Amino acid sequence: MKAFLLAAGKGKRLLPLTKDNPKPLVKVGGLSLLERNLQKLQEIAIKEVVINIHHHGEKIIDQLGDGSRFNMKISYSIEKELLGTGGGIQNAISHFEDPFIVLSSDTWTDFDFKTLELGENLLGHMVFLPNPSNHKEGDASIIEGKVRHDFDGIKYTFSGLSILSPDLFRQKDNSKTDLWNDFLKPASIEGLVSGEIFQGKFENLNTLEDIERLDALLSEE
């Protein structure tokens, strides 16, 4: 299996840390977020990773190189202009022939990646979280294992972690698009997306306070 790491964003909410550096290279516990996620992928024997880059992307290339120190091959999808979470994947979809893991590289989690699997005849499987305080309305419900954004009930927040079929991206033009709104939500209407709710640790690092808290936690390990 291969993986795609989203790393192109500008990380404006983490200024000044991201003024001259890409957000995924911010260090927590002495190691960058991006390297921590690569280590987790290495643990489940992922051998090939594609990373999209834009903001100070050359620093990510300089830091990671060809991926040999992680015992994997790393390729880079360079975006001259930001394509969004959907467009970024679609721009690099030629790298993928089989279902692949997608993860935002500026997150940290203790989720067990080896449990990710895509059911037969599905286009995606999404990992959801209990709603954070800044997103109380949530994104979608999980009904009998399927994702339903139009269900009038408890909704949860998409973590950004998923396993996707490349077929999900075949029918769109290559343009700036959002993974959830432009790809997964329409597929879920057709009953082609499954989901699960993860109750463990999942940090989406959007503030300096988030970084400081996680840095302190991981420094104690």
N, CA, C and O of each residue as an XYZ file, in Angstrom:
884
protein
N       0.839     -1.204      0.000
C       0.000      0.000      0.000
C       0.875      1.257      0.000
O       1.973      1.262      0.557
N       0.376      2.308     -0.627
C       1.060      3.596     -0.654
C       0.283      4.609      0.192
O      -0.814      4.324      0.674
N       0.870      5.792      0.362
C       0.216      6.840      1.143
C       0.451      8.196      0.492
O       1.442      8.412     -0.205
N      -0.484      9.095      0.740
C      -0.389     10.490      0.280
C      -0.452     11.388      1.507
O      -1.381     11.287      2.309
N       0.530     12.262      1.653
C       0.567     13.200      2.771
C       0.338     14.622      2.260
O       1.061     15.113      1.393
N      -0.674     15.261      2.811
C      -0.983     16.647      2.455
C      -0.049     17.576      3.219
O      -0.048     17.587      4.450
N       0.747     18.357      2.486
C       1.733     19.218      3.148
C       1.916     20.557      2.444
O       2.946     21.210      2.609
N       0.914     20.970      1.656
C       1.100     22.152      0.811
C       0.621     23.457      1.445
O       0.985     24.531      0.967
N      -0.178     23.395      2.497
C      -0.782     24.598      3.053
C       0.224     25.580      3.629
O       1.378     25.236      3.885
N      -0.235     26.807      3.827
C       0.647     27.874      4.319
C       0.716     27.948      5.835
O       1.619     28.584      6.377
N      -0.220     27.310      6.530
C      -0.168     27.288      7.986
C      -0.239     28.668      8.628
O       0.477     28.947      9.590
N      -1.101     29.529      8.096
C      -1.156     30.912      8.564
C      -1.496     31.039     10.050
O      -1.071     31.987     10.711
N      -2.271     30.071     10.575
C      -2.680     30.164     11.977
C      -1.540     29.869     12.940
O      -1.677     30.065     14.147
N      -0.412     29.398     12.410
C       0.737     29.124     13.275
C       1.861     30.139     13.088
O       2.999     29.889     13.485
N       1.546     31.271     12.492
C       2.545     32.336     12.430
C       2.929     32.753     13.851
O       2.061     32.762     14.724
N       4.190     33.098     14.118
C       5.311     33.263     13.174
C       6.099     31.988     12.880
O       7.063     32.033     12.117
N       5.710     30.847     13.470
C       6.471     29.613     13.247
C       6.524     29.224     11.777
O       7.485     28.601     11.326
N       5.476     29.598     11.025
C       5.390     29.178      9.629
C       5.743     30.280      8.631
O       5.522     30.124      7.430
N       6.283     31.375      9.118
C       6.639     32.469      8.211
C       7.696     32.012      7.203
O       7.581     32.288      6.009
N       8.704     31.327      7.678
C       9.793     30.894      6.811
C       9.933     29.377      6.753
O      10.941     28.856      6.274
N       8.913     28.673      7.245
C       8.951     27.212      7.247
C       7.572     26.652      6.955
O       6.568     27.274      7.303
N       7.503     25.480      6.319
C       6.203     24.831      6.135
C       5.703     24.274      7.465
O       6.499     23.811      8.282
N       4.401     24.316      7.684
C       3.814     23.850      8.935
C       4.196     22.418      9.288
O       4.458     22.144     10.459
N       4.239     21.488      8.331
C       4.570     20.104      8.699
C       5.969     19.911      9.267
O       6.254     18.863      9.846
N       6.859     20.911      9.113
C       8.202     20.795      9.677
C       8.306     21.397     11.075
O       9.387     21.402     11.663
N       7.196     21.906     11.616
C       7.189     22.362     13.006
C       7.467     21.157     13.901
O       6.873     20.093     13.727
N       8.368     21.333     14.853
C       8.773     20.222     15.708
C       7.925     20.128     16.976
O       7.583     21.135     17.596
N       7.598     18.886     17.340
C       6.960     18.597     18.620
C       7.718     17.440     19.244
O       7.928     16.406     18.609
N       8.123     17.619     20.480
C       8.919     16.577     21.111
C      10.230     16.321     20.403
O      10.739     15.200     20.426
N      10.795     17.357     19.763
C      12.094     17.244     19.116
C      12.101     16.690     17.713
O      13.164     16.531     17.114
N      10.904     16.386     17.167
C      10.814     15.817     15.822
C       9.657     16.467     15.082
O       8.616     16.748     15.676
N       9.832     16.704     13.796
C       8.783     17.386     13.047
C       7.537     16.520     12.918
O       7.601     15.291     12.957
N       6.392     17.200     12.763
C       5.124     16.505     12.566
C       5.197     15.574     11.360
O       4.716     14.443     11.415
N       5.790     16.044     10.288
C       5.878     15.253      9.061
C       6.697     13.986      9.280
O       6.310     12.908      8.829
N       7.818     14.111      9.966
C       8.654     12.940     10.226
C       7.956     11.946     11.151
O       8.113     10.736     10.995
N       7.193     12.450     12.106
C       6.444     11.552     12.995
C       5.423     10.736     12.196
O       5.254      9.541     12.438
N       4.756     11.374     11.260
C       3.781     10.640     10.447
C       4.460      9.650      9.512
O       3.923      8.569      9.270
N       5.610      9.992      8.991
C       6.349      9.052      8.156
C       6.795      7.834      8.971
O       6.794      6.711      8.467
N       7.170      8.060     10.215
C       7.549      6.942     11.075
C       6.372      6.000     11.316
O       6.542      4.781     11.330
N       5.171      6.570     11.506
C       3.988      5.734     11.706
C       3.697      4.908     10.453
O       3.315      3.741     10.548
N       3.877      5.513      9.287
C       3.668      4.776      8.045
C       4.742      3.704      7.858
O       4.469      2.621      7.341
N       5.952      4.020      8.280
C       7.038      3.048      8.203
C       6.731      1.824      9.065
O       7.071      0.700      8.694
N       6.097      2.038     10.203
C       5.786      0.948     11.128
C       4.811     -0.068     10.525
O       4.797     -1.233     10.923
N       4.001      0.379      9.568
C       3.070     -0.572      8.937
C       3.544     -0.944      7.531
O       2.766     -1.392      6.688
N       4.851     -0.744      7.307
C       5.523     -1.211      6.086
C       5.056     -0.517      4.814
O       5.068     -1.115      3.738
N       4.638      0.758      4.936
C       4.377      1.548      3.726
C       5.708      1.824      3.050
O       6.638      2.319      3.687
N       5.808      1.509      1.771
C       7.073      1.620      1.056
C       7.144      2.814      0.112
O       8.220      3.170     -0.368
N       5.985      3.436     -0.154
C       5.998      4.566     -1.087
C       5.025      5.634     -0.620
O       3.868      5.347     -0.313
N       5.510      6.877     -0.569
C       4.714      8.008     -0.112
C       4.844      9.151     -1.112
O       5.932      9.430     -1.616
N       3.723      9.805     -1.391
C       3.712     11.020     -2.211
C       3.328     12.176     -1.308
O       2.365     12.081     -0.547
N       4.077     13.264     -1.386
C       3.820     14.445     -0.562
C       3.601     15.638     -1.477
O       4.438     15.934     -2.330
N       2.466     16.331     -1.301
C       2.292     17.558     -2.089
C       2.884     18.737     -1.326
O       2.748     18.822     -0.105
N       3.532     19.634     -2.032
C       4.230     20.741     -1.396
C       3.970     22.048     -2.146
O       3.723     22.059     -3.352
N       4.033     23.146     -1.393
C       3.864     24.476     -1.979
C       4.655     25.508     -1.164
O       5.685     26.005     -1.617
N       4.171     25.822      0.029
C       4.785     26.844      0.884
C       6.133     26.349      1.424
O       6.183     25.423      2.233
N       7.227     26.979      0.963
C       8.583     26.562      1.347
C       8.777     25.061      1.150
O       9.411     24.389      1.963
N       8.222     24.556      0.062
C       8.291     23.126     -0.198
C       9.699     22.593     -0.347
O       9.959     21.423     -0.067
N      10.620     23.456     -0.793
C      11.999     22.997     -0.965
C      12.625     22.571      0.362
O      13.534     21.741      0.390
N      12.132     23.147      1.464
C      12.674     22.771      2.776
C      12.226     21.366      3.167
O      12.951     20.647      3.855
N      11.028     20.976      2.727
C      10.574     19.604      2.967
C      11.428     18.628      2.165
O      11.821     17.579      2.676
N      11.715     18.969      0.912
C      12.565     18.108      0.085
C      13.955     17.982      0.702
O      14.507     16.884      0.771
N      14.517     19.095      1.146
C      15.848     19.075      1.756
C      15.869     18.221      3.022
O      16.853     17.538      3.303
N      14.773     18.265      3.783
C      14.710     17.537      5.049
C      14.535     16.034      4.842
O      15.145     15.230      5.547
N      13.700     15.658      3.872
C      13.337     14.255      3.724
C      14.079     13.527      2.617
O      14.266     12.311      2.678
N      14.499     14.270      1.611
C      15.194     13.655      0.495
C      14.341     12.625     -0.224
O      13.143     12.824     -0.424
N      14.964     11.529     -0.608
C      14.256     10.496     -1.374
C      13.540      9.484     -0.480
O      12.912      8.548     -0.974
N      13.636      9.677      0.842
C      12.942      8.799      1.782
C      13.733      7.591      2.225
O      13.221      6.771      2.987
N      14.975      7.455      1.768
C      15.739      6.244      2.059
C      15.972      6.048      3.555
O      16.052      4.907      4.012
N      16.083      7.120      4.324
C      16.312      6.937      5.763
C      15.056      6.444      6.483
O      15.123      6.020      7.637
N      13.918      6.500      5.801
C      12.690      5.921      6.352
C      12.408      4.553      5.735
O      11.369      3.945      5.992
N      13.340      4.087      4.924
C      13.175      2.814      4.207
C      11.947      2.844      3.305
O      11.204      1.868      3.207
N      11.751      3.978      2.654
C      10.645      4.121      1.714
C      11.047      5.074      0.590
O      12.050      5.782      0.680
N      10.246      5.074     -0.461
C      10.445      6.005     -1.563
C       9.490      7.181     -1.388
O       8.281      6.993     -1.248
N      10.040      8.396     -1.396
C       9.209      9.592     -1.295
C       9.254     10.346     -2.621
O      10.328     10.657     -3.135
N       8.074     10.635     -3.165
C       7.936     11.473     -4.353
C       7.234     12.756     -3.954
O       6.494     12.790     -2.971
N       7.467     13.811     -4.722
C       6.892     15.114     -4.387
C       6.016     15.619     -5.526
O       6.400     15.576     -6.694
N       4.834     16.096     -5.158
C       3.928     16.715     -6.112
C       3.958     18.216     -5.842
O       3.358     18.694     -4.880
N       4.651     18.944     -6.687
C       4.869     20.374     -6.463
C       3.700     21.179     -7.039
O       3.376     21.063     -8.221
N       3.081     21.987     -6.194
C       1.951     22.823     -6.611
C       2.400     24.274     -6.733
O       2.763     24.904     -5.740
N       2.375     24.796     -7.947
C       2.733     26.203     -8.147
C       1.698     27.121     -7.527
O       2.017     28.221     -7.075
N       0.451     26.660     -7.508
C      -0.610     27.321     -6.769
C      -1.375     26.252     -5.999
O      -1.483     25.109     -6.444
N      -1.902     26.633     -4.849
C      -2.576     25.652     -4.006
C      -3.800     25.078     -4.713
O      -4.611     25.814     -5.277
N      -3.919     23.756     -4.673
C      -5.002     23.070     -5.370
C      -6.086     22.560     -4.430
O      -7.079     21.995     -4.890
N      -5.918     22.748     -3.124
C      -6.895     22.237     -2.167
C      -6.630     20.781     -1.847
O      -5.800     20.133     -2.484
N      -7.346     20.268     -0.849
C      -7.103     18.889     -0.422
C      -7.519     17.864     -1.474
O      -6.901     16.806     -1.592
N      -8.562     18.176     -2.234
C      -8.976     17.271     -3.304
C      -8.117     17.420     -4.541
O      -7.655     16.431     -5.110
N      -7.904     18.656     -4.955
C      -7.099     18.912     -6.147
C      -5.667     18.453     -5.985
O      -5.039     18.010     -6.947
N      -5.140     18.557     -4.758
C      -3.779     18.115     -4.514
C      -3.619     16.623     -4.739
O      -2.629     16.179     -5.321
N      -4.598     15.845     -4.275
C      -4.549     14.395     -4.496
C      -4.745     14.078     -5.971
O      -4.020     13.268     -6.548
N      -5.734     14.728     -6.569
C      -6.024     14.448     -7.975
C      -4.820     14.759     -8.868
O      -4.568     14.064     -9.852
N      -4.089     15.807     -8.513
C      -2.919     16.203     -9.293
C      -1.834     15.127     -9.276
O      -0.993     15.070    -10.173
N      -1.859     14.281     -8.257
C      -0.834     13.247     -8.118
C      -1.406     11.844     -8.273
O      -0.733     10.869     -7.939
N      -2.630     11.721     -8.771
C      -3.327     10.437     -8.756
C      -2.650      9.392     -9.638
O      -2.888      8.198     -9.454
N      -1.818      9.804    -10.586
C      -1.131      8.838    -11.446
C      -0.168      7.944    -10.659
O       0.262      6.904    -11.157
N       0.168      8.347     -9.439
C       1.057      7.541     -8.598
C       0.342      6.328     -8.001
O       0.993      5.410     -7.501
N      -0.989      6.319     -8.050
C      -1.751      5.316     -7.306
C      -2.600      4.439     -8.229
O      -3.378      4.925     -9.051
N      -2.420      3.142     -8.061
C      -3.207      2.175     -8.818
C      -4.176      1.417     -7.909
O      -5.168      0.855     -8.375
N      -3.880      1.408     -6.617
C      -4.683      0.683     -5.633
C      -5.063      1.636     -4.504
O      -4.537      2.747     -4.442
N      -5.974      1.223     -3.600
C      -6.343      2.082     -2.470
C      -5.114      2.544     -1.691
O      -4.159      1.789     -1.510
N      -5.154      3.789     -1.236
C      -4.010      4.398     -0.563
C      -4.474      5.218      0.637
O      -5.601      5.713      0.665
N      -3.605      5.353      1.612
C      -3.884      6.131      2.816
C      -3.670      7.607      2.520
O      -2.717      7.979      1.835
N      -4.560      8.448      3.039
C      -4.413      9.899      2.946
C      -4.389     10.466      4.356
O      -5.224     10.119      5.192
N      -3.423     11.344      4.613
C      -3.265     11.917      5.942
C      -2.752     13.339      5.830
O      -1.861     13.619      5.027
N      -3.306     14.241      6.629
C      -2.764     15.589      6.732
C      -1.476     15.518      7.543
O      -1.476     15.015      8.667
N      -0.389     16.014      6.987
C       0.918     15.831      7.632
C       1.133     16.751      8.817
O       2.147     16.638      9.507
N       0.191     17.670      9.073
C       0.324     18.560     10.227
C      -0.552     18.106     11.393
O      -0.909     18.912     12.253
N      -0.899     16.821     11.422
C      -1.669     16.253     12.522
C      -0.822     15.223     13.257
O       0.206     14.763     12.760
N      -1.287     14.874     14.465
C      -0.630     13.818     15.236
C      -1.704     12.953     15.871
O      -2.701     13.459     16.386
N      -1.491     11.639     15.828
C      -2.495     10.736     16.361
C      -1.859      9.441     16.838
O      -0.764      9.079     16.406
N      -2.560      8.740     17.740
C      -2.139      7.394     18.120
C      -3.025      6.345     17.443
O      -3.049      5.187     17.861
N      -3.743      6.747     16.410
C      -4.553      5.810     15.624
C      -3.659      4.708     15.053
O      -2.540      4.974     14.614
N      -4.152      3.488     15.063
C      -3.411      2.351     14.530
C      -3.662      2.246     13.024
O      -4.696      1.729     12.602
N      -2.730      2.730     12.222
C      -2.905      2.796     10.774
C      -3.134      1.426     10.139
O      -3.778      1.327      9.094
N      -2.614      0.379     10.758
C      -2.743     -0.929     10.115
C      -4.182     -1.445     10.120
O      -4.483     -2.440      9.461
N      -5.066     -0.781     10.855
C      -6.474     -1.193     10.863
C      -7.245     -0.612      9.682
O      -8.380     -1.018      9.435
N      -6.657      0.324      8.953
C      -7.348      0.952      7.830
C      -7.537     -0.047      6.690
O      -6.585     -0.689      6.249
N      -8.756     -0.166      6.227
C      -9.023     -1.000      5.068
C     -10.242     -0.455      4.324
O     -11.111      0.194      4.906
N     -10.277     -0.734      3.039
C     -11.362     -0.268      2.195
C     -12.212     -1.461      1.777
O     -11.716     -2.412      1.173
N     -13.499     -1.397      2.108
C     -14.395     -2.490      1.784
C     -14.612     -2.643      0.288
O     -14.362     -1.723     -0.492
N     -15.074     -3.804     -0.088
C     -15.316     -4.105     -1.493
C     -16.384     -3.177     -2.074
O     -17.403     -2.910     -1.437
N     -16.140     -2.695     -3.280
C     -17.065     -1.822     -4.024
C     -17.252     -0.453     -3.378
O     -18.230      0.233     -3.678
N     -16.343     -0.039     -2.502
C     -16.395      1.297     -1.900
C     -15.292      2.172     -2.482
O     -14.261      1.680     -2.941
N     -15.532      3.485     -2.452
C     -14.538      4.433     -2.955
C     -13.721      5.074     -1.849
O     -12.664      5.649     -2.109
N     -14.202      4.980     -0.617
C     -13.460      5.589      0.479
C     -13.910      5.089      1.834
O     -15.044      4.644      2.009
N     -12.993      5.173      2.795
C     -13.295      4.909      4.201
C     -12.698      6.049      5.001
O     -11.503      6.324      4.895
N     -13.523      6.721      5.806
C     -13.132      7.931      6.516
C     -13.094      7.701      8.021
O     -13.905      6.958      8.573
N     -12.130      8.355      8.674
C     -12.033      8.309     10.125
C     -12.570      9.625     10.691
O     -12.083     10.704     10.354
N     -13.580      9.515     11.557
C     -14.210     10.683     12.169
C     -13.840     10.775     13.645
O     -13.436      9.796     14.272
N     -13.994     11.990     14.177
C     -13.681     12.275     15.579
C     -14.878     12.920     16.259
O     -15.711     13.530     15.588
N     -14.981     12.797     17.598
C     -15.957     13.619     18.321
C     -15.685     15.092     18.014
O     -14.532     15.496     17.872
N     -16.733     15.879     17.913
C     -16.570     17.253     17.448
C     -15.756     18.116     18.407
O     -16.039     18.144     19.605
N     -14.743     18.824     17.891
C     -14.008     19.777     18.725
C     -14.858     21.007     18.998
O     -15.902     21.199     18.373
N     -14.419     21.826     19.914
C     -15.200     22.996     20.327
C     -15.402     23.998     19.198
O     -16.374     24.752     19.210
N     -14.488     24.016     18.213
C     -14.608     24.974     17.110
C     -15.348     24.404     15.901
O     -15.407     25.042     14.850
N     -15.917     23.191     16.053
C     -16.649     22.577     14.938
C     -17.752     21.694     15.506
O     -17.831     20.504     15.199
N     -18.595     22.283     16.329
C     -19.586     21.525     17.083
C     -20.660     20.892     16.204
O     -21.292     19.915     16.604
N     -20.872     21.445     15.005
C     -21.931     20.919     14.148
C     -21.530     19.626     13.451
O     -22.395     18.877     12.996
N     -20.218     19.351     13.360
C     -19.751     18.126     12.725
C     -19.911     18.129     11.211
O     -20.385     19.106     10.631
N     -19.514     17.038     10.577
C     -19.559     16.911      9.121
C     -20.566     15.882      8.641
O     -21.266     16.115      7.656
N     -20.650     14.747      9.323
C     -21.505     13.669      8.832
C     -21.795     12.674      9.943
O     -21.118     12.646     10.971
N     -22.816     11.858      9.714
C     -23.172     10.773     10.628
C     -22.653      9.456     10.060
O     -22.342      9.355      8.873
N     -22.566      8.450     10.926
C     -22.224      7.100     10.493
C     -23.451      6.231     10.739
O     -23.819      5.977     11.886
N     -24.076      5.781      9.669
C     -25.298      4.981      9.754
C     -25.014      3.595      9.170
O     -24.762      3.441      7.975
N     -25.062      2.588     10.057
C     -24.776      1.208      9.637
C     -23.457      1.129      8.874
O     -23.343      0.427      7.870
N     -22.470      1.859      9.369
C     -21.135      1.808      8.799
C     -20.897      2.698      7.599
O     -19.768      2.797      7.118
N     -21.946      3.354      7.103
C     -21.809      4.231      5.938
C     -21.878      5.699      6.350
O     -22.566      6.058      7.306
N     -21.162      6.530      5.621
C     -21.138      7.978      5.878
C     -22.377      8.616      5.274
O     -22.691      8.412      4.101
N     -23.086      9.404      6.106
C     -24.295     10.110      5.652
C     -24.260     11.546      6.175
O     -24.446     11.785      7.368
N     -24.020     12.493      5.275
C     -23.980     13.886      5.719
C     -25.377     14.488      5.823
O     -25.556     15.526      6.461
N     -26.383     13.838      5.195
C     -27.733     14.381      5.135
C     -28.654     13.783      6.198
O     -29.865     13.997      6.157
N     -28.089     13.033      7.153
C     -28.897     12.384      8.184
C     -29.122     13.337      9.342
O     -28.182     13.972      9.819
N     -30.360     13.440      9.795
C     -30.709     14.359     10.883
C     -30.444     13.674     12.226
O     -31.364     13.188     12.884
N     -29.187     13.648     12.611
C     -28.806     13.005     13.860
C     -27.430     13.469     14.288
O     -26.955     14.509     13.833
N     -26.786     12.711     15.157
C     -25.468     13.092     15.654
C     -24.444     13.053     14.522
O     -24.322     12.057     13.809
N     -23.723     14.139     14.375
C     -22.685     14.220     13.353
C     -21.311     14.295     14.019
O     -21.166     14.754     15.152
N     -20.324     13.833     13.283
C     -18.953     13.827     13.767
C     -18.065     14.583     12.783
O     -18.492     14.911     11.676
N     -16.833     14.854     13.191
C     -15.922     15.666     12.385
C     -14.904     14.787     11.665
O     -14.260     13.938     12.280
N     -14.766     14.996     10.370
C     -13.781     14.263      9.572
C     -12.377     14.643     10.035
O     -12.031     15.823     10.092
N     -11.574     13.635     10.363
C     -10.229     13.867     10.884
C      -9.230     14.258      9.805
O      -8.192     14.850     10.102
N      -9.539     13.932      8.559
C      -8.576     14.101      7.475
C      -7.861     12.812      7.134
O      -7.166     12.733      6.121
N      -8.025     11.794      7.978
C      -7.422     10.485      7.747
C      -8.415      9.584      7.018
O      -9.575      9.479      7.415
N      -7.960      8.944      5.962
C      -8.854      8.097      5.183
C      -8.041      7.102      4.363
O      -6.823      7.227      4.237
N      -8.727      6.129      3.820
C      -8.149      5.271      2.797
C      -9.076      5.360      1.590
O     -10.288      5.183      1.712
N      -8.494      5.636      0.423
C      -9.289      5.994     -0.745
C      -8.923      5.159     -1.961
O      -7.776      4.749     -2.134
N      -9.920      4.917     -2.793
C      -9.680      4.296     -4.083
C      -9.308      5.374     -5.097
O      -9.910      6.448     -5.088
N      -8.337      5.121     -5.968
C      -8.032      6.110     -7.010
C      -9.216      6.374     -7.932
O      -9.269      7.415     -8.587
N     -10.167      5.440     -7.989
C     -11.346      5.634     -8.839
C     -12.190      6.825     -8.383
O     -12.966      7.368     -9.170
N     -12.047      7.236     -7.123
C     -12.783      8.391     -6.605
C     -12.445      9.664     -7.382
O     -13.249     10.594     -7.433
N     -11.262      9.703     -7.982
C     -10.752     10.934     -8.593
C     -10.754     10.902    -10.118
O     -10.208     11.806    -10.752
N     -11.349      9.893    -10.708
C     -11.249      9.728    -12.160
C     -12.097     10.709    -12.956
O     -11.741     11.054    -14.083
N     -13.215     11.167    -12.391
C     -14.202     11.878    -13.195
C     -14.136     13.404    -13.105
O     -14.952     14.090    -13.721
N     -13.182     13.942    -12.353
C     -13.113     15.396    -12.168
C     -11.986     16.001    -13.000
O     -10.971     15.356    -13.262
N     -12.188     17.260    -13.410
C     -11.098     17.997    -14.036
C     -10.063     18.335    -12.973
O     -10.384     18.433    -11.789
N      -8.826     18.513    -13.406
C      -7.753     18.844    -12.473
C      -7.858     20.323    -12.091
O      -7.449     21.195    -12.858
N      -8.398     20.600    -10.920
C      -8.598     21.982    -10.500
C      -8.582     22.050     -8.984
O      -8.419     21.026     -8.321
N      -8.748     23.231     -8.431
C      -8.752     23.407     -6.982
C     -10.055     22.853     -6.413
O     -11.134     23.372     -6.698
N      -9.950     21.819     -5.623
C     -11.129     21.174     -5.064
C     -10.862     20.740     -3.626
O      -9.716     20.661     -3.183
N     -11.945     20.460     -2.911
C     -11.882     20.026     -1.521
C     -12.216     18.543     -1.443
O     -13.194     18.099     -2.044
N     -11.420     17.776     -0.715
C     -11.591     16.329     -0.657
C     -12.975     15.938     -0.158
O     -13.634     15.093     -0.763
N     -13.422     16.540      0.935
C     -14.720     16.173      1.506
C     -15.869     16.674      0.643
O     -16.717     15.883      0.231
N     -15.913     17.948      0.367
C     -17.074     18.530     -0.325
C     -17.186     18.095     -1.781
O     -18.292     17.876     -2.276
N     -16.066     17.969     -2.468
C     -16.114     17.722     -3.912
C     -15.961     16.257     -4.305
O     -16.289     15.887     -5.433
N     -15.473     15.422     -3.403
C     -15.263     14.016     -3.752
C     -15.997     13.068     -2.808
O     -16.842     12.287     -3.245
N     -15.679     13.133     -1.530
C     -16.236     12.153     -0.602
C     -17.715     12.370     -0.317
O     -18.466     11.402     -0.202
N     -18.140     13.607     -0.203
C     -19.562     13.859      0.063
C     -20.440     13.354     -1.086
O     -21.413     12.647     -0.826
N     -20.136     13.689     -2.350
C     -20.952     13.134     -3.441
C     -20.929     11.608     -3.479
O     -21.954     10.983     -3.752
N     -19.772     10.999     -3.209
C     -19.684      9.537     -3.215
C     -20.497      8.933     -2.078
O     -21.063      7.849     -2.217
N     -20.553      9.645     -0.946
C     -21.320      9.124      0.194
C     -22.815      9.120     -0.106
O     -23.542      8.263      0.398
N     -23.277     10.053     -0.909
C     -24.685     10.082     -1.302
C     -25.055      8.809     -2.062
O     -26.192      8.341     -2.002
N     -24.073      8.260     -2.777
C     -24.286      7.032     -3.536
C     -24.048      5.779     -2.693
O     -24.129      4.662     -3.203
N     -23.752      5.966     -1.398
C     -23.514      4.822     -0.520
C     -22.168      4.162     -0.723
O     -22.004      2.974     -0.445
N     -21.184      4.943     -1.215
C     -19.891      4.373     -1.592
C     -18.768      4.709     -0.618
O     -17.596      4.471     -0.908
N     -19.133      5.267      0.549
C     -18.117      5.658      1.540
C     -18.491      5.112      2.910
O     -19.590      5.364      3.405
N     -17.592      4.375      3.511
C     -17.792      3.887      4.876
C     -17.046      4.791      5.852
O     -16.249      5.637      5.447
N     -17.313      4.603      7.140
C     -16.671      5.447      8.123
C     -16.607      4.796      9.487
O     -17.314      3.827      9.766
N     -15.747      5.344     10.337
C     -15.634      4.904     11.719
C     -15.371      6.117     12.603
O     -14.912      7.157     12.131
N     -15.667      5.970     13.888
C     -15.447      7.038     14.855
C     -14.289      6.642     15.751
O     -14.326      5.593     16.395
N     -13.266      7.475     15.795
C     -12.071      7.201     16.590
C     -12.127      8.015     17.871
O     -12.279      9.236     17.833
N     -12.004      7.341     18.996
C     -12.111      7.993     20.298
C     -10.750      8.256     20.940
O     -10.683      8.767     22.058
N      -9.669      7.914     20.247
C      -8.336      8.090     20.807
C      -7.791      9.488     20.605
O      -8.548     10.437     20.402
N      -6.486      9.611     20.662
C      -5.824     10.912     20.545
C      -5.653     11.290     19.073
O      -5.124     10.519     18.273
N      -6.107     12.471     18.747
C      -5.945     12.986     17.385
C      -5.833     14.495     17.480
O      -6.806     15.178     17.800
N      -4.656     15.011     17.204
C      -4.388     16.437     17.350
C      -4.270     17.107     15.990
O      -3.402     16.762     15.187
N      -5.150     18.065     15.742
C      -5.052     18.919     14.557
C      -4.468     20.234     15.036
O      -5.155     21.019     15.688
N      -3.210     20.481     14.719
C      -2.457     21.557     15.353
C      -2.665     22.879     14.619
O      -2.050     23.140     13.585
N      -3.549     23.704     15.179
C      -3.929     24.955     14.524
C      -3.521     26.211     15.272
O      -3.638     27.311     14.734
N      -3.041     26.069     16.508
C      -2.649     27.236     17.285
C      -1.294     26.989     17.942
O      -0.848     25.848     18.063
N      -0.659     28.059     18.357
C       0.613     27.920     19.062
C       0.424     27.163     20.370
O       1.317     26.442     20.813
N      -0.745     27.333     20.984
C      -1.042     26.604     22.227
C      -1.119     25.104     21.965
O      -0.666     24.306     22.785
N      -1.697     24.711     20.811
C      -1.749     23.296     20.439
C      -0.340     22.716     20.338
O      -0.073     21.620     20.832
N       0.556     23.461     19.693
C       1.929     23.016     19.527
C       2.612     22.864     20.871
O       3.274     21.858     21.129
N       2.452     23.859     21.728
C       3.105     23.822     23.041
C       2.607     22.644     23.872
O       3.391     21.989     24.558
N       1.290     22.374     23.811
C       0.727     21.274     24.596
C       1.257     19.930     24.116
O       1.656     19.091     24.923
N       1.260     19.725     22.793
C       1.728     18.454     22.264
C       3.248     18.303     22.432
O       3.741     17.203     22.683
N       3.965     19.384     22.295
C       5.409     19.349     22.489
C       5.753     18.895     23.901
O       6.664     18.091     24.098
N       5.023     19.414     24.881
C       5.248     19.029     26.263
C       4.909     17.551     26.479
O       5.628     16.837     27.179
N       3.817     17.105     25.876
C       3.383     15.713     26.046
C       4.405     14.751     25.454
O       4.782     13.772     26.097
N       4.856     15.026     24.230
C       5.769     14.111     23.554
C       7.175     14.182     24.110
O       7.938     13.221     24.011
N       7.520     15.318     24.695
C       8.852     15.452     25.302
C       8.984     14.584     26.538
O      10.095     14.271     26.966
N       7.852     14.191     27.115
C       7.862     13.365     28.314
C       8.002     11.885     28.003
O       8.264     11.082     28.898
N       7.828     11.517     26.731
C       7.872     10.102     26.369
C       9.287      9.533     26.464
O       9.496      8.351     26.191
